[in-house]
Amino acid sequence: MMRTLRRFARGTILTYFVAGMVYSLTGYVHRAVTGQQEVFSPLIGIPLDVIGWPWMVYADLKHIGTIGVKPQPILALISVVVFIFLFSRTDLLSRRSMKRESARHAKC
């Protein structure tokens, strides 16, 4: 029980961090390609983006009619879905291997 809870917490935190990094780095690349200037230094902007990316994705999706489609929220949401899939698949595979090991030990 505790192991599962720890694994879930670690996966949630890692997913949140990676999605925030994807959101932040995609924004920097998008602004560099379009020739826009950066407002904040990456030393300030990236940690703020990693912490507050869900609210920024919500704002980007809410105002999609006025600001247009940006790659940031789309890639951040895709990374969340990919990580959820990877962690759930890993969890299922580890549970299957545990069941196989316990079945082997029960036969012996």
C-alpha positions as CSV (number, residue, x, y, z in Angstrom):
1,M,0.0,0.0,0.0
2,M,2.7,2.5,1.0
3,R,4.8,1.4,-2.0
4,T,2.0,2.1,-4.4
5,L,1.3,5.5,-2.8
6,R,4.9,6.5,-3.0
7,R,5.1,5.4,-6.7
8,F,1.9,7.3,-7.4
9,A,3.2,10.4,-5.7
10,R,6.6,10.2,-7.5
11,G,4.9,9.7,-10.9
12,T,2.5,12.6,-10.3
13,I,5.3,15.0,-9.3
14,L,7.5,13.9,-12.2
15,T,4.6,14.3,-14.7
16,Y,3.8,17.8,-13.3
17,F,7.5,18.8,-13.6
18,V,8.0,17.4,-17.1
19,A,4.8,19.0,-18.4
20,G,5.9,22.3,-17.0
21,M,9.3,22.0,-18.6
22,V,7.7,21.1,-21.9
23,Y,5.4,24.1,-21.6
24,S,8.2,26.4,-20.8
25,L,10.8,25.2,-23.3
26,T,8.2,25.2,-26.1
27,G,7.3,28.8,-25.3
28,Y,11.0,29.8,-25.5
29,V,11.5,28.0,-28.8
30,H,8.2,29.4,-30.2
31,R,9.2,32.9,-29.3
32,A,12.7,32.5,-30.8
33,V,11.3,31.1,-34.1
34,T,8.7,33.9,-34.4
35,G,11.3,36.6,-33.5
36,Q,9.6,37.9,-30.3
37,Q,11.7,39.1,-27.4
38,E,11.8,37.3,-24.0
39,V,10.3,39.2,-21.1
40,F,12.0,37.3,-18.3
41,S,15.3,35.6,-18.2
42,P,15.1,31.8,-18.4
43,L,16.5,31.7,-14.8
44,I,13.3,33.3,-13.7
45,G,10.8,32.3,-16.4
46,I,11.4,28.5,-16.4
47,P,10.9,27.9,-12.7
48,L,7.7,30.1,-12.8
49,D,6.5,28.2,-15.8
50,V,7.2,24.8,-14.2
51,I,5.1,25.8,-11.1
52,G,2.2,27.6,-12.8
53,W,1.8,25.8,-16.2
54,P,-1.7,24.4,-15.5
55,W,-3.1,27.9,-15.1
56,M,-1.3,29.2,-18.2
57,V,-2.6,26.2,-20.2
58,Y,-6.1,27.0,-19.0
59,A,-5.7,30.7,-20.0
60,D,-4.3,29.7,-23.4
61,L,-7.2,27.4,-24.1
62,K,-9.8,29.8,-22.8
63,H,-8.6,32.7,-25.0
64,I,-7.8,30.5,-28.1
65,G,-10.1,32.7,-30.2
66,T,-8.2,35.9,-29.5
67,I,-4.6,34.7,-29.3
68,G,-4.8,31.8,-31.7
69,V,-3.4,28.3,-31.3
70,K,0.0,28.1,-29.6
71,P,2.0,24.9,-29.5
72,Q,2.7,25.3,-25.7
73,P,-0.6,24.1,-24.3
74,I,-1.1,21.3,-26.8
75,L,2.4,19.8,-26.2
76,A,2.0,20.2,-22.4
77,L,-1.3,18.2,-22.5
78,I,0.2,15.6,-24.8
79,S,3.1,15.1,-22.4
80,V,0.7,14.6,-19.5
81,V,-1.2,12.0,-21.4
82,V,2.0,10.2,-22.5
83,F,3.3,10.2,-18.9
84,I,0.1,8.9,-17.5
85,F,0.1,6.1,-20.1
86,L,3.8,5.2,-19.3
87,F,3.2,5.2,-15.5
88,S,0.0,3.1,-15.7
89,R,1.7,0.7,-18.1
90,T,4.7,0.3,-15.8
91,D,2.4,-0.2,-12.8
92,L,0.5,-2.9,-14.6
93,L,3.6,-4.7,-15.7
94,S,5.1,-4.6,-12.2
95,R,1.8,-6.0,-10.7
96,R,1.8,-8.8,-13.3
97,S,5.4,-9.7,-12.5
98,M,4.6,-9.7,-8.8
99,K,1.7,-12.1,-9.3
100,R,3.9,-14.4,-11.4
101,E,6.6,-14.4,-8.7
102,S,4.1,-15.1,-6.0
103,A,2.5,-17.9,-8.1
104,R,6.0,-19.5,-8.6
105,H,6.8,-19.4,-4.9
106,A,3.4,-20.9,-4.1
107,K,4.1,-23.9,-6.4
108,C,7.4,-24.6,-4.8
